Each structure stands twice: as structure tokens, then as C-alpha cells.
Amino acid sequence: MKRLIKVLIALLGGLLFFGLSILVIRVLQSLGIVDLAAVLTPGQMSAVYIGLGVVGFLLNYLAANVIRHGVVAFVTAIESTLAQLPLQNVLGGIAGLMIGLILALLLSTFISRIPTNWVSVPLTLLVYLLLGYLGAALGSKRQDEISLFKKINTPADGEEPVAEPSRAERRKNERNIDRLLRGIPPKVLDTSVLIDGRVLDIARTGVLEGRLIVPSFVLGELQHIADSADPLRRQRGRRGLDIVAKMQEELKRVQIVEKGYEGLEVDEMLIELAKEMKGKLLTTDFNLNKVATVKGVEVININEMVNALKTTVLPGEEMVVPIVREGREPGQGIGYLPDGTMIVVDKGVEFIGEAVETVVTSVLQTNAGRMIFARLK
């Protein structure tokens, strides 16, 4: 697939070089600078055009990866910028651009009467660029004075008008947020932590500082899981995508990063991205945790964080435990604390369905969590 994209980019680049070569030669001819048609035969001119097209194909094929990443980054930047603008500003900018281009078209009819081509052609291009930019800029900034856009801003009957912050205020707020987050390492989220879902609740508390980075390849893996034929995997994938959507809606510091590393698995790409961004990896994957730590990447394991926040108990403490099922060993009963910690009660099997008084005998800490052993009081 990537090779096909490279070939398509190269073909488009070759066609672009072919078209630009024709345009440049004709402009030079019209300006009276160089007239290749008077020197070369039609066959030689065709060979020049085709040769330039082949050169463009080869250059674009070699630079296809750079071009692809650049286009994706450019489109993403435009999309994020437009997403932050109010609808009336976007509509005002489009209307202003159209008016500016119409005025430029009218002026170009007068400019075209200038007999000197090397003056009229650049002047026409300059007029289009200048009036188009001025129209879009004024339309987006002065949209409040247009009656059509005032109707968009007018609240419905019974609603109080909401004061929209000015563009300068929004930029100032964004700069302040960026300044605050600049010195805090970003948190790179992996697939497991998004499927788990607890990261959203933790982020709501404000414990996770800095930007929350969701790589594009993690979204791709979630989409692949969500398209699985297995109902359980499909549900897990959709849950992960829903968590991303909720985090984008509720948290203003979630950032989707379009990044990829050829020839690497998802876990390896996560480690490389965390290194590149000098951030921390957020995961629930035990193996990824170990590998990232070995490679010098700081890791925040949600399971370890949750276990650290569970209730601390010591041998000898008394507690009331509801016995819910039989244990693995004969005579054992199993109960749970409100935070999910499992309690193994010796000789508690006879009290299934009842709450009994117990005394803690020992506490076992494992990678999966904490387990408490107790006896009947």
C-alpha cells in the first residue's frame, strides 16, 4: 500500500512538472525573455517537456515519504485551526475571499490592457493574491457587522446571549496554556490504556498533567480491533474509540499525533515516539512496561497506580467481609472489598452469602494486584 502511494505521488509530481514546464516556457515566451519554439523543433520541444516530467517523477518518488508526511501535517494543521474557529468566522472568511477574487477579476480586465506582458502578468497575479487575502482576513474579522452572520450569533427566544471571547483573547489563552504545559512531559497513551478506559476518570481528577498524546497508529489499531469479527474484540475496540472521543470532548489537552515508523510494531513505535517527544508512556500492558523501562522510557502503569491507591490493611486488623463464593483450596471463602481487592477467608466457605467478621493474617502484593488473607474472628 505504501509503495502504491509513493507511485501515485510520483505520478502527480511528474504531471505537475510537465504542466509547469509548459507554463514557464510559455510565460518566458510571452514576456519576450526566451523563445525556445523558435530554436527547437516541435519534436525537440516535446522531448524537453517529457524529460522534465520524468525528472519530476523521479524526484517525487525519492521524496514521497517526506511529501506524504508534510501533506498530512499540513492538512491536520488546517483542520485543527478551522475546528477552533467559530462557524461565523469561517463563513465570513469564505465570503470575503469570494468578494476579493471578484474585485481582482474586474481589475484584471483593466490591467490586461497594459501592452507590456512582463508588467501585466505579474501585476495581475499580485492583485489576485492581495485582494483574496484582504477579503478573507476582513471577512473573518468583521463578520459581526454583517447582518446575515448576526442572525447566526443571535440567541433563541428566552436564551441569554453568551459573550464570545475575541480572537486576541483566545490566542492569549492558548499561549498561556502552551506555556504552562511546555515544561511538563507529555503522556503517550497506548492501545491497552484506552481500551481499559480508567485513564479518562484519572485524567478528570487532574492527576495526569501535561498533554495527552494519542498516536495515529494507536487509533488505527483500535479501528482494526473494532472491525474484528469477534464480538468481544469488536466491543473492546469501540470502547477504546469512545474513550478517545470523550477525552477530546472533555479535555482540552488531548492531541492526535500523525506519526509512524516504517518496519516497527505498534509497541516499538510507542517507545520511539515517547523517546522523541521526551514524554512518558501510559499503559496497562505489563510486557510493554518492562520493555519501555529497559529502553530508558518512563512508564506510568495504570494498574500500579490504582493498586497504590487501594486501601492499606495490616495483619491483625479486623474487618467485615461478605463471602460471595468458594475459594480454590478446601474450606476457603472469597470476598471483595469495595475497591475490588480480593480477600481469602480461611474456613469461610460455610458462610457464602453472609457477611462475617474476620481478622487479617497476611497481605500478598502481586503484579495483578493485592490479595488479603484472613481468618474468622
C-alpha positions as CSV (number, residue, x, y, z in Angstrom):
1,M,0.0,0.0,0.0
2,K,2.8,2.4,0.9
3,R,4.6,1.6,-2.4
4,L,1.4,2.4,-4.3
5,I,1.1,5.7,-2.5
6,K,4.7,6.5,-3.4
7,V,4.0,5.8,-7.1
8,L,0.8,7.9,-7.1
9,I,2.7,10.8,-5.5
10,A,5.5,10.4,-8.1
11,L,2.9,10.4,-11.0
12,L,1.3,13.5,-9.7
13,G,4.7,15.1,-9.3
14,G,5.6,14.2,-12.9
15,L,2.4,15.6,-14.2
16,L,3.0,18.8,-12.2
17,F,6.5,19.2,-13.6
18,F,5.2,18.5,-17.1
19,G,2.5,21.2,-16.7
20,L,4.7,23.7,-15.0
21,S,7.4,23.3,-17.7
22,I,4.8,24.2,-20.4
23,L,3.5,27.1,-18.4
24,V,7.0,28.5,-17.6
25,I,8.2,28.2,-21.2
26,R,5.1,30.0,-22.5
27,V,5.4,32.7,-19.9
28,L,9.0,33.3,-20.8
29,Q,8.0,33.4,-24.4
30,S,5.1,35.8,-23.8
31,L,7.4,38.1,-21.8
32,G,9.9,38.1,-24.6
33,I,12.8,36.7,-22.5
34,V,13.3,33.3,-24.2
35,D,11.6,31.7,-27.2
36,L,12.5,28.1,-27.3
37,A,9.9,27.4,-30.0
38,A,12.0,29.5,-32.4
39,V,15.1,27.5,-31.7
40,L,13.9,23.9,-31.2
41,T,11.7,21.7,-33.5
42,P,8.3,20.6,-32.2
43,G,9.7,17.1,-31.6
44,Q,12.6,18.5,-29.5
45,M,10.1,20.7,-27.5
46,S,8.0,17.5,-26.8
47,A,11.2,15.8,-25.7
48,V,12.0,18.7,-23.3
49,Y,8.5,18.5,-21.8
50,I,8.6,14.7,-21.4
51,G,12.2,14.9,-19.9
52,L,11.1,17.4,-17.3
53,G,8.1,15.2,-16.5
54,V,10.4,12.2,-16.0
55,V,12.7,14.3,-13.8
56,G,9.7,15.3,-11.7
57,F,8.5,11.7,-11.4
58,L,11.9,10.5,-10.1
59,L,12.4,13.4,-7.7
60,N,8.9,13.0,-6.2
61,Y,9.4,9.2,-5.9
62,L,12.5,9.7,-3.9
63,A,10.9,12.3,-1.7
64,A,7.5,10.6,-1.5
65,N,7.6,9.8,2.3
66,V,8.6,13.4,3.1
67,I,5.9,14.8,0.9
68,R,3.3,12.4,2.4
69,H,4.1,13.4,6.0
70,G,4.2,17.0,5.0
71,V,0.8,16.9,3.4
72,V,-0.7,15.0,6.3
73,A,0.8,17.5,8.8
74,F,-0.4,20.5,6.7
75,V,-4.0,19.1,6.4
76,T,-4.0,18.3,10.1
77,A,-2.9,21.8,11.0
78,I,-5.6,23.4,8.8
79,E,-8.2,21.1,10.2
80,S,-7.3,21.9,13.8
81,T,-7.2,25.6,13.1
82,L,-10.6,25.6,11.4
83,A,-12.0,23.5,14.2
84,Q,-11.1,26.1,16.7
85,L,-12.7,29.0,14.7
86,P,-16.4,29.8,15.3
87,L,-18.7,29.0,12.3
88,Q,-19.4,32.7,11.6
89,N,-15.7,33.4,11.3
90,V,-15.2,30.6,8.7
91,L,-18.3,31.8,6.7
92,G,-17.1,35.4,6.9
93,G,-13.7,34.4,5.6
94,I,-15.1,32.5,2.7
95,A,-17.5,35.3,1.8
96,G,-14.6,37.9,2.0
97,L,-12.4,35.6,-0.2
98,M,-15.1,35.4,-2.9
99,I,-15.6,39.2,-2.9
100,G,-11.9,39.8,-3.1
101,L,-11.5,37.4,-6.0
102,I,-14.4,39.0,-7.9
103,L,-12.8,42.5,-7.4
104,A,-9.5,41.1,-8.6
105,L,-11.2,39.7,-11.7
106,L,-12.7,43.1,-12.5
107,L,-9.3,44.9,-12.0
108,S,-7.5,42.3,-14.1
109,T,-9.6,43.3,-17.2
110,F,-8.1,46.8,-17.0
111,I,-4.6,45.5,-16.2
112,S,-4.6,43.2,-19.2
113,R,-4.8,46.3,-21.5
114,I,-1.2,47.2,-20.5
115,P,0.8,46.4,-23.7
116,T,3.9,45.1,-21.9
117,N,3.4,41.5,-20.8
118,W,6.2,41.4,-18.3
119,V,4.3,44.1,-16.4
120,S,0.7,43.0,-16.8
121,V,1.1,39.3,-15.9
122,P,2.9,39.7,-12.5
123,L,0.7,42.6,-11.7
124,T,-2.5,40.5,-12.3
125,L,-1.1,37.7,-10.1
126,L,-0.3,40.2,-7.3
127,V,-3.8,41.7,-7.5
128,Y,-5.4,38.3,-7.1
129,L,-3.2,37.3,-4.2
130,L,-3.6,40.7,-2.4
131,L,-7.3,41.1,-2.8
132,G,-8.0,37.4,-2.0
133,Y,-6.0,37.7,1.2
134,L,-7.5,41.0,2.3
135,G,-11.0,39.8,1.6
136,A,-10.6,36.6,3.6
137,A,-8.9,38.5,6.5
138,L,-11.5,41.3,6.7
139,G,-14.4,38.9,6.2
140,S,-13.3,36.7,9.1
141,K,-12.6,39.6,11.5
142,R,-15.6,41.9,10.6
143,Q,-18.2,39.2,10.3
144,D,-20.1,40.6,13.3
145,E,-21.1,43.6,11.2
146,I,-22.8,41.5,8.5
147,S,-26.5,41.1,9.2
148,L,-26.5,37.5,7.9
149,F,-23.9,36.4,10.4
150,K,-25.6,38.4,13.2
151,K,-28.6,36.0,12.8
152,I,-26.2,33.1,13.4
153,N,-25.0,34.7,16.6
154,T,-28.4,35.8,17.8
155,P,-29.7,33.5,20.6
156,A,-33.1,32.0,20.5
157,D,-36.1,33.4,22.4
158,G,-35.6,33.0,26.2
159,E,-31.9,32.4,25.9
160,E,-29.3,34.8,27.3
161,P,-26.6,35.9,24.9
162,V,-23.2,34.4,25.6
163,A,-20.2,36.7,25.2
164,E,-17.7,35.1,22.8
165,P,-14.1,35.8,23.6
166,S,-12.3,37.8,21.0
167,R,-9.7,36.3,18.7
168,A,-6.9,38.0,20.6
169,E,-8.2,36.7,23.9
170,R,-8.4,33.1,22.5
171,R,-4.8,33.4,21.3
172,K,-3.7,34.7,24.6
173,N,-5.4,31.9,26.5
174,E,-3.9,29.3,24.1
175,R,-0.4,30.8,24.6
176,N,-0.9,30.7,28.4
177,I,-1.9,27.0,28.2
178,D,1.0,26.2,26.0
179,R,3.4,28.0,28.4
180,L,2.1,26.0,31.3
181,L,2.3,22.7,29.5
182,R,5.7,23.3,27.9
183,G,7.8,22.1,30.8
184,I,5.6,19.1,31.6
185,P,6.5,15.8,29.8
186,P,3.6,14.7,27.6
187,K,1.9,11.4,28.3
188,V,1.8,9.0,25.3
189,L,-1.3,6.7,25.5
190,D,-1.2,3.1,24.2
191,T,-4.0,0.9,22.9
192,S,-4.4,-1.0,26.2
193,V,-4.9,2.0,28.3
194,L,-7.6,3.4,26.0
195,I,-9.5,0.1,25.9
196,D,-9.2,-0.1,29.7
197,G,-11.0,3.3,30.0
198,R,-9.9,4.2,33.5
199,V,-7.5,6.8,32.1
200,L,-10.5,9.1,31.4
201,D,-11.6,9.1,35.1
202,I,-8.0,9.6,36.3
203,A,-7.5,12.5,33.8
204,R,-10.7,14.1,35.1
205,T,-9.1,14.4,38.6
206,G,-6.2,16.4,37.2
207,V,-3.6,13.9,38.4
208,L,-2.2,13.4,34.8
209,E,-0.5,16.7,34.0
210,G,0.7,17.8,30.5
211,R,-0.6,16.9,27.1
212,L,-2.2,13.5,26.5
213,I,-0.8,12.2,23.2
214,V,-2.8,9.7,21.1
215,P,-0.7,8.5,18.2
216,S,-2.5,7.9,14.8
217,F,-1.2,4.3,14.7
218,V,-2.9,3.6,18.0
219,L,-6.2,4.9,16.5
220,G,-5.5,2.6,13.5
221,E,-5.1,-0.4,15.8
222,L,-8.3,0.5,17.7
223,Q,-10.2,0.7,14.4
224,H,-8.8,-2.7,13.3
225,I,-9.9,-4.2,16.6
226,A,-13.3,-2.5,16.3
227,D,-13.8,-4.1,12.8
228,S,-13.0,-7.6,14.1
229,A,-15.4,-10.5,13.6
230,D,-15.1,-11.5,17.2
231,P,-17.9,-9.6,19.2
232,L,-15.7,-9.3,22.3
233,R,-12.7,-7.7,20.4
234,R,-15.1,-5.5,18.5
235,Q,-16.7,-4.2,21.7
236,R,-13.2,-3.5,23.2
237,G,-12.1,-1.6,20.1
238,R,-15.3,0.5,20.1
239,R,-14.8,1.2,23.8
240,G,-11.3,2.5,23.1
241,L,-12.5,4.8,20.3
242,D,-15.3,6.1,22.5
243,I,-12.8,6.9,25.3
244,V,-10.7,8.9,22.8
245,A,-13.8,10.8,21.7
246,K,-14.8,11.6,25.3
247,M,-11.3,12.7,26.2
248,Q,-11.3,15.1,23.2
249,E,-14.6,16.5,24.2
250,E,-13.9,17.0,27.9
251,L,-10.1,17.6,28.0
252,K,-8.6,20.4,26.0
253,R,-5.1,18.9,26.1
254,V,-5.6,15.8,24.1
255,Q,-3.6,15.8,20.9
256,I,-3.8,13.4,18.0
257,V,-0.3,12.9,16.5
258,E,0.1,11.8,12.9
259,K,3.3,9.8,13.2
260,G,4.6,6.5,12.0
261,Y,7.8,4.4,11.8
262,E,8.3,2.0,9.0
263,G,9.1,-1.6,9.8
264,L,8.2,-1.3,13.5
265,E,5.4,-2.9,15.6
266,V,3.0,-0.7,17.5
267,D,4.7,-1.2,20.8
268,E,8.1,-0.3,19.3
269,M,6.6,2.8,17.7
270,L,5.1,3.9,21.0
271,I,8.6,3.6,22.7
272,E,10.2,5.6,19.8
273,L,7.5,8.3,19.9
274,A,7.9,8.6,23.7
275,K,11.7,9.0,23.3
276,E,11.3,11.5,20.5
277,M,8.8,13.6,22.5
278,K,10.7,13.2,25.7
279,G,7.4,12.0,27.3
280,K,6.1,9.2,29.5
281,L,4.3,6.1,28.3
282,L,0.9,5.5,29.8
283,T,-0.1,1.8,29.6
284,T,-1.7,-1.2,31.4
285,D,0.5,-3.7,29.4
286,F,2.9,-5.4,31.7
287,N,5.3,-6.5,28.9
288,L,5.3,-3.1,27.3
289,N,6.0,-1.6,30.7
290,K,9.1,-3.8,31.2
291,V,10.5,-3.3,27.6
292,A,10.0,0.5,27.8
293,T,11.7,0.7,31.1
294,V,14.7,-1.2,29.8
295,K,15.0,1.2,26.9
296,G,15.0,4.2,29.2
297,V,11.4,5.4,28.8
298,E,9.5,6.4,31.9
299,V,6.2,4.5,32.2
300,I,3.0,5.2,34.2
301,N,1.2,1.9,34.6
302,I,-2.5,2.5,35.4
303,N,-2.7,-0.9,37.2
304,E,0.1,0.1,39.5
305,M,-1.4,3.5,40.1
306,V,-4.8,2.0,41.0
307,N,-3.2,-0.6,43.3
308,A,-1.2,2.1,45.1
309,L,-4.5,3.9,45.8
310,K,-6.3,0.9,47.3
311,T,-7.0,0.7,51.0
312,T,-4.0,-0.4,53.1
313,V,-4.5,-3.1,55.6
314,L,-2.1,-4.6,58.1
315,P,-2.1,-8.1,59.8
316,G,-4.2,-8.1,62.9
317,E,-6.8,-5.6,61.6
318,E,-10.4,-6.6,61.8
319,M,-13.0,-6.2,59.0
320,V,-16.4,-7.3,58.0
321,V,-16.3,-9.3,54.7
322,P,-19.3,-10.6,52.6
323,I,-18.4,-14.1,51.4
324,V,-19.6,-14.5,47.8
325,R,-18.1,-17.8,46.5
326,E,-15.9,-20.8,47.3
327,G,-12.1,-20.5,47.2
328,R,-9.6,-22.6,45.3
329,E,-8.5,-24.5,48.4
330,P,-10.9,-26.6,50.5
331,G,-12.8,-24.6,53.1
332,Q,-11.8,-21.2,51.7
333,G,-14.3,-18.5,51.1
334,I,-13.8,-15.5,48.8
335,G,-14.9,-11.9,49.4
336,Y,-14.1,-8.5,48.0
337,L,-13.5,-5.0,49.4
338,P,-15.4,-2.1,47.8
339,D,-12.2,-1.2,45.7
340,G,-12.1,-4.8,44.2
341,T,-9.4,-6.2,46.4
342,M,-9.9,-10.0,46.9
343,I,-10.0,-11.4,50.4
344,V,-9.4,-15.1,51.0
345,V,-11.1,-16.2,54.3
346,D,-10.0,-19.4,55.9
347,K,-12.9,-21.7,56.7
348,G,-15.3,-19.2,55.2
349,V,-17.0,-21.5,52.7
350,E,-19.8,-22.2,55.2
351,F,-20.8,-18.6,55.2
352,I,-21.3,-17.9,51.5
353,G,-24.0,-15.2,51.1
354,E,-23.3,-13.8,54.6
355,A,-21.1,-11.0,56.0
356,V,-18.6,-12.3,58.6
357,E,-16.1,-10.7,61.0
358,T,-12.6,-11.5,60.1
359,V,-9.0,-10.8,61.2
360,V,-6.3,-10.1,58.6
361,T,-3.4,-12.7,58.7
362,S,-1.3,-11.6,55.8
363,V,-1.2,-9.4,52.7
364,L,0.2,-10.6,49.3
365,Q,1.2,-8.0,46.7
366,T,1.4,-9.3,43.1
367,N,1.7,-7.7,39.7
368,A,-2.0,-8.3,39.2
369,G,-2.9,-6.5,42.4
370,R,-3.2,-7.0,46.2
371,M,-4.6,-10.2,47.8
372,I,-5.6,-10.3,51.5
373,F,-5.7,-13.5,53.6
374,A,-7.9,-13.5,56.7
375,R,-9.4,-15.9,59.3
376,L,-12.7,-15.9,61.0
377,K,-12.8,-13.9,64.2
